[in-house]
């Protein structure tokens, strides 16, 4: 069975800034400032337990992961993994549909 790995395409923050700059006509500096400030607002809001809803895109929130026991595969050593909080993103249906549009 041949499992060819699909090439992963990346879009960096700078490339996002460039695309937004081209759409809005704002300078690179202004566009970068807007993008960076938006990211900071999202991070700070998640830290304060806000749920961030971006209509037509999705929702960011913080999920609580319970403490658990895991085992190292080699030697079967027992590890206690503490509870933690992790950021979670859930896409809206229209975004999921758009992503899967070309796969049908």
N, C-alpha and C positions, 0 to 999 in steps of 0.2 A: 504494500500500500504506500503510494507516494504522497507524503504530506509536505507540500511546498508551503513555505512560510510566506504569508502576505507581507509585502513591504509596508512598514509603518511610516506614515507621512506625518511630519510635525509642523505645527504652526507656532512659532515663538511669539513672545510678547512684543518684540520689535516688529514682527511681521503683522501682528494685529494692529499695532499703532500705525504702521504704514498704510494698511487697508482703510482704517478709520480716517486717517489724514486725507486719503484720496477721495473718500465719500463726502467728508464734511468741508474740506478746504481749510480746516484749522492748520496751524503750523504743527510741525513735529513736536515741538516743545509743549504746546498747548494740549495736543492730543495725548502725548505721553503723560502729562500731568493728570488729565481726566481719567485715563485708564488706571494709572497708579493709585489715584485717590479712590476710585471705585473699588479696587482690590482691597485697599486698607479699610474702607468702610465695611465691606463684607467680612473681613477678618475680625475687626473690632466688634462688629455686631454679633458674630457667632460666639466670640469670647464671652459676651454678655447674655448669651442664651436667646438671642432673637432668632426668629425664623425669617429668612429673606425670600420673598416671593417675587420673581421676575416674570410677569405675565407673558405668556407665549414662549417662555424659555424653560423655567423650572424653579425648584425650591431648594435652597440651601438650609440645612439645619445641623444641629449637633446630636449625635446618637450616643447613648451610654452602652458601652460594652462591658458585660459582666466579667468578673474574675473567672479564670478557668485553669484547668490542669492540662498541660501538654507534655508530650514525651519526645525527646530527641530520637530521631530514627536510628542513630548509631549508638548502641549501648543502652537504649531505652531509659535514659536518665529522665527523671521526673522534673518538670519545670512548672512553677506557679506563675501564671501570667496575671498581673494585677488588673483590676477594672480600669477602664480608661474612657475618655470622651474622644470621639472622632467626628470630623466633618463629613456630611453626607450630602449628595446632590441627587435629586430626583427630577428627571426630565418630564415635561408635559407631553401629552399624547401627540400633539402636532409636531413637536421636535422629533419624537421617536419615529413618527410616520415619515418625516422628511429624510431622516437618516437612512431609513429602510426603503425608500422609494426606488432606488436603483438596484436593489437586491432581488426584486421580484422578476 
